[in-house]
Amino acid sequence: MAIHLTVAMRVIATGMTSVIRYVFTRTTTLIITKRAACWSLFIMALTGLSASSFAVFATDIASSHFAANSNSNLNLNSNSGSSEAIKSDVSHIQPPISKTIVTTIQQTWQLNLLKEALRRSDSGYQVQQMSTQMNQKRKVEEALAATVDVFWSMTSKELEETVLPVRIPLFKGLLGNRLLIIRKADETRFANVKTMSDFRQLKAGQNRYWPDATILEANGLPVVTSYQYTNLYPMLEGGRFDYLALGAQEIGEELASHPNPALKVDSHILLQYRSPAYFFVSPKRPELAAAILAGLESMVSDGSFDEMFNRELKIEQLYREAKFEQRVIIRLDTPDLSPLTPIERKELWLDLFSMQGAK
């Protein structure tokens, strides 16, 4: 009993209650034998040492514990003897931030852009690619579990509410300008489309997990979906639907990777809707989202985003080959588009949305 009274008096006299509270919190993570030993030393320190010596002792205990158990970067001021200095340091303890980020993005424009944005943000992050192929639903699940840190996708309201969007359109709206893969035998049928009413007579094919399927359906267009993207090509050839709409920048490569002599890229129609693609970050990595945004904004500001975009996606060649202005434009609404979409920032978009197209 006497020793407890002595301890209480010493604590009151030296003003070390904040240190006691701090070490109590930290020792709760130790196994019971180590906890008992630590507190025994504490009592000895409280009853036998001066206030300044006690502060040094408490600091040593805390520093040793963190070095052994949490790899903390805590920097305690052991020379001041002040409980306020220790209390201040303790209040700023944060877990270490991993500098390795895991992404599902493969070797593409998007990956090159991500790396450059991180380099610009001077963040020291290292990108690690996952080889596992994932559909959209799985990517979101992995991001919520923090096993995937960042992926890219066309946006939707649900997606922006689930994970962290970095609202800089990766393709400057190009992904929402869709060309069509059709059956060669239907070329004349598509060439006769002049209006939305004509277009509604045709049936679309889409991946069920893509936001595009919801956009097409919301605009009253008939849609057939598949949970596997690769299934769409034989379904199109077999007459299950009439066209597969893909981003203008990707359609040639996609058709080449699924060669089929019965299919071709339509030369008459441009299907257009505002639905940007963003980087999406795990909710558990807000500091990563901030770093990516800072890097991208730096690139937009000095013009290097456009320079890299035009070079890597061969935009001049794409415009020549796609002949956007000579196509009939079928414009769709995007009812699920977030009000936070930076539409007013003209520097983030191509000029395709202001084109008149063929009449």
Secondary structure as GFF3:
##gff-version 3
##sequence-region A 1 359
A	DSSP	alpha_helix	2	14	.	.	.	ID=ss1
A	DSSP	alpha_helix	17	27	.	.	.	ID=ss2
A	DSSP	alpha_helix	32	48	.	.	.	ID=ss3
A	DSSP	alpha_helix	51	69	.	.	.	ID=ss4
A	DSSP	alpha_helix	83	91	.	.	.	ID=ss5
A	DSSP	beta_strand	100	103	.	.	.	ID=ss6
A	DSSP	alpha_helix	109	120	.	.	.	ID=ss7
A	DSSP	beta_strand	126	129	.	.	.	ID=ss8
A	DSSP	alpha_helix	136	144	.	.	.	ID=ss9
A	DSSP	beta_strand	150	154	.	.	.	ID=ss10
A	DSSP	alpha_helix	157	162	.	.	.	ID=ss11
A	DSSP	beta_strand	164	166	.	.	.	ID=ss12
A	DSSP	three_ten_helix	174	176	.	.	.	ID=ss13
A	DSSP	beta_strand	177	183	.	.	.	ID=ss14
A	DSSP	three_ten_helix	184	186	.	.	.	ID=ss15
A	DSSP	alpha_helix	187	191	.	.	.	ID=ss16
A	DSSP	alpha_helix	196	199	.	.	.	ID=ss17
A	DSSP	beta_strand	204	207	.	.	.	ID=ss18
A	DSSP	alpha_helix	211	218	.	.	.	ID=ss19
A	DSSP	beta_strand	223	226	.	.	.	ID=ss20
A	DSSP	three_ten_helix	229	231	.	.	.	ID=ss21
A	DSSP	alpha_helix	232	237	.	.	.	ID=ss22
A	DSSP	beta_strand	243	247	.	.	.	ID=ss23
A	DSSP	alpha_helix	251	257	.	.	.	ID=ss24
A	DSSP	beta_strand	263	265	.	.	.	ID=ss25
A	DSSP	beta_strand	269	272	.	.	.	ID=ss26
A	DSSP	beta_strand	277	281	.	.	.	ID=ss27
A	DSSP	alpha_helix	286	302	.	.	.	ID=ss28
A	DSSP	alpha_helix	304	312	.	.	.	ID=ss29
A	DSSP	alpha_helix	315	322	.	.	.	ID=ss30
A	DSSP	three_ten_helix	324	326	.	.	.	ID=ss31
A	DSSP	beta_strand	328	331	.	.	.	ID=ss32
A	DSSP	three_ten_helix	346	348	.	.	.	ID=ss33
A	DSSP	three_ten_helix	351	354	.	.	.	ID=ss34
###
